[in-house]
Amino acid sequence: MDHDFPKLIASTSNARLRMRLLAVSHFTEGLSRTQIAKYLKVSRVSVNKWIKAYLTYGLNGLKEKSHSGRPSRLTQEQLREIKTYVIDNAVKKGGGRLQGNDIKEYIETNFNVTYQKTNIYHLLHELNLSWITTRSMHPKQSIEAQETFKKIPNKNDP
């Protein structure tokens, strides 16, 4: 298992993988695991795991495993419904915008699932929806009044 570690380290942008490669590189140069841990400022247990993974599986053993995380409490169909609701109601017809609390209430009412407001925004991110909104319309806004206002001359007009 002879690898060009300096080249591998330079070629990766993943900081965690770079740290693992550095540890294995020092190990192949003959440093002890304790010395490596002190030099990299990590625990010796971590260095032991990385070196064991490298010796057992090679470079593939150093790659990060996928993180499963907690499963969603909503089904894929429910998530599609939420996305449709958000897209259809992003700007309210009477003025104003859809807010996180509105989406939270929609989910609680229709799916009987409770989310914190912060997690609503995480959910929107997962649905590939950005929370950039247009300027809201005031419910009493008048287009005619705006056009009349634009026609009023001011001292800067030619």
N, C-alpha and C positions, 0 to 999 in steps of 0.2 A: 504494500500500500504506500508507494512513494508518490507524493503529490507535491506540486509547486505551491506551497502555502502562501508565500508573499503575493503571488499572482492571483490566487483564489481570493485572498483577503482584499486585494485592491479592486477586484472585479465585482464584488458584491456591495449593494447599497443597504442591505438588511443589517442593522447594527447588532442584533442578537446573534445572527449567523456569524458575523465578523468576530464577535467575542468568542464564540465556540471554536472557530477556526484558529484564532490566536492561541487559545488554550491548547489545542491539539498540536499546533506548530511548536510551541514551547515544550510540550511533552516529547515530541519526536526528536527535539534537540537535546533531550536528556535532563531537563529540569524536573524536580519533584512536583507532585501535585500540590503540596503545601506552598512551595515557592511560586507556582503558577497562580494560585489563589491570592497570595499576597500581592503579586505583581499586577494582576488584573483587578484587584479589590473586589473579589467575589468570594463566596463561601467555598470551602474545600469540597463540600457535598456536591455543589454544582459542577465543579471541575471533574470530580469522580464520575458523575453521570455522563458528562460530555465525552470523556475519554472512553468510558465503557461503551457508549453508543457508537463511537467511532471505531473502536476495536471490533465490535460485533457486526455492525452494518456498513462500515465505511463512511464515505461522505454523506450518503443518504440518511444515516443515523443522526446527523447534526441538523438536518432540516427540521423546521418547526412543524409540529403536527397541527391539524385543524382543530379549532376550538368550537365545540358544539354549542355551548351556552344553554340557557334555559329555553325550552320550546315555547312558541307563541301560544297565547291563550285563545287566539282567534284562528279560524280556519282560513284557507286560501280564498274561499268564496266570500267570507266575511270581509277579508282584507280588500278584495276587489270592490265590494259594495261600498266600503269606506272611501276608497280612492274615487269612485264615481260620485259619491256624495260630496266630497271635498271639491272636485273639479266643477260639479254643477252648481255648488253654492258658495264658491270662493268670494264672489261679490254679491252682496244681498241686493235684491231689486229695490228695496226701500232705502238704500244707502247703508253704508257701513261694510265691514268685512267679516268673514268667518274667522273666529278666534279659536284658540286651543280648547277653551272651555266648551264651545259649541260642539266641537268634535268629540270631546270627552262625554258630554251629555248624550250625543247621538249613539255612541258605542254602548253606554250604560243602558239607554232606553231600548235599543234594538237587539243587543246581543247579551245583555245582563253581565257584562264584564267591566270591572272598574280599573281604570288606569290613572296614574298621577299625571298632572299636566305636563311635566317634563318628558314623561315617556310618550306622550302624544306626539311630541315633536320628533322623538326617535323613530316612532312608528311611521310618521310622514316621510322621514328620510329613507326608511326601508322601502317605502312605496315609490321612491324616486320622485317625490314631490318636494320642491324647495319652498321655504317659508318666506319668499319674497313676494310682497303684495303690492298692488297698485294703490294709489292714493284713494281713500274712500270718498264717497259722495255724501254730502250732508243730506239728511232726509228732506229738508225744506229748500234744497238748492233749486234755483230757477235759472234756466238757460236764457230766457228773455232778459232777465235782470243783468246777467253777465254780458250779453251782447250790447245792451244799452250802456253799461258801464264802459265798455271798450270804445264807444263812440264819443265819450266826453273828452274834449281837448284838454291837454295839459301844457304847461309852459315849455316843455321839451319838444313838442311837435313842430315840424317845419311850417 
